[in-house]
């Protein structure tokens, strides 16, 4: 909280340039791991048993990664603090 003076300084230490580097790596990892997990879940749930279930699953799974990716991109774009 506010009682820890070093806490604010630590959060501000990462520049936008560094956040973009870390965020880019995080996005690559997220997409790779997410794609693998989505495929594994599809296999375990045997979504190909029904064409309707298969379409619904792949639409939902194909769009669900956007939420965490959007959070990473939002974090990457935060401007550097003015000191």
C-alpha positions in Angstrom: 0.0 0.0 0.0 0.9 3.6 0.5 3.0 2.8 3.6 5.7 1.1 1.5 7.7 3.8 -0.3 9.8 1.3 -2.3 6.7 -0.3 -3.8 5.8 2.6 -6.1 9.4 2.9 -7.3 9.6 -0.8 -8.1 6.4 -0.6 -10.3 7.7 2.5 -12.1 11.1 1.0 -12.9 10.0 -0.8 -16.0 9.9 1.5 -19.0 7.4 1.2 -21.8 10.2 -0.2 -24.0 10.9 -3.0 -21.5 7.2 -3.7 -21.0 6.9 -4.1 -24.8 9.7 -6.6 -24.9 8.4 -8.6 -21.9 4.8 -8.3 -23.3 5.8 -9.6 -26.7 7.5 -12.6 -25.3 4.5 -13.2 -23.0 2.2 -13.0 -26.0 4.2 -15.6 -27.9 4.2 -17.9 -24.9 0.5 -17.3 -24.3 -0.5 -18.1 -27.8 1.7 -21.2 -28.0 0.5 -22.7 -24.7 -3.1 -21.7 -25.3 -3.2 -23.4 -28.8 -1.7 -26.6 -27.3 -4.1 -26.6 -24.4 -7.1 -25.9 -26.7 -6.1 -28.8 -28.9 -5.7 -31.1 -25.9 -9.1 -30.1 -24.5 -10.7 -30.8 -27.9 -9.2 -34.2 -27.9 -10.2 -35.1 -24.4 -13.7 -33.8 -24.8 -14.0 -35.5 -28.2 -15.7 -32.4 -29.7 -15.6 -34.0 -33.2 -18.4 -36.3 -32.1 -21.0 -33.7 -33.2 -20.4 -31.1 -35.9 -22.4 -28.5 -34.0 -20.4 -29.0 -30.8 -17.2 -28.9 -32.8 -18.1 -25.5 -34.4 -19.2 -24.0 -31.1 -16.0 -25.2 -29.3 -13.7 -23.9 -31.9 -15.4 -20.5 -32.1 -15.3 -20.1 -28.3 -11.7 -21.5 -28.1 -10.6 -19.4 -31.0 -11.8 -16.2 -29.4 -11.0 -16.8 -25.7 -7.3 -16.1 -26.0 -8.2 -12.5 -26.9 -9.0 -11.6 -23.3 -5.6 -12.4 -21.7 -3.8 -11.1 -24.8 -5.7 -7.8 -24.5 -4.7 -7.5 -20.9 -1.0 -8.0 -21.8 -1.3 -5.4 -24.7 -3.0 -2.9 -22.4 -0.2 -3.3 -19.8 2.4 -2.9 -22.6 0.9 0.4 -23.8 0.8 2.1 -20.4 2.8 5.3 -20.7 5.9 5.8 -18.6 5.3 7.8 -15.4 6.3 11.4 -15.3 8.8 12.0 -12.5 
